[in-house]
């Protein structure tokens, strides 16, 4: 039986493994620069900037949802889903749905006006999963970033 719970500091090594598994799937493993130490500071320090939940079965973490809050001047407080990852061998078992639904509930309970995230245009399994939720896919925006 798969259960979802709030993430704990001691989960971070497994969470970083899942992040790297996702990065490998997305053909970008070399871009992962984060560490467990940094995630401890960023998630459990004086000013946490992200939260996460985990899906586990028999005390083994098989997936995670990592999120944070952002602000839209048009819509107000929004929940941003940074990553939804289920280990490859467990995809299709329902953990992703449990995590996604639980993340939506976090947004609702914290008075967010909605949830946002990105998906690679070639990731058809993920796109098809999100379509089940009547997701709005935008094509007018270009993602931008500057690395420091």
C-alpha positions, 0 to 999 in steps of 0.5 A, a space after each residue: 500500500 502506497 502512502 503519502 507523507 510530509 518529507 523529513 530531513 532524513 529523506 533528503 539523500 533519497 530525494 536527491 537520488 530521485 532528482 538525479 533519476 529525473 535529470 537522467 531521464 530528461 537528458 540533463 544529469 550534468 546540470 544537477 549541482 544541488 547537494 543534500 547539505 544545501 537542500 537541508 539549508 534550503 528546506 529546513 533552515 531558518 527560511 525554508 524555500 521549498 517543501 516536499 512530500 513523499 510516496 512510500 511503500 513498506 517504508 521505502 520512498 518511491 516518489 516525491 513532489 517538491 514545491 514552493 510558493 510564488 506570487 503572480 501579480 495577476 492571480 496572487 499566491 500560487 503553488 509551483 510544482 518544481 518536480 514530481 518524480 516516481 522512480 522508474 520501476 514504480 511508474 504506473 502504480 498510482 504513486 504519481 497520482 497520489 503525490 499530484 493530488 496531495 500537492 494540489 491539496 497543499 495548494 488549496 489548504 494554503 489558500 493558493 489560487 492555483 498550481 503551476 509547473 513545467 513539462 518538457 514538450 517531448 515527455 508524452 507520458 507526463 503530458 498525458 498524465 496532466 491532461 487527465 486533470 484538465 491542465 491548461 498548456 501554454 504556448 505563448 511564454 518562453 522560459 528564461 533564466 540566468 545562472 549565477 
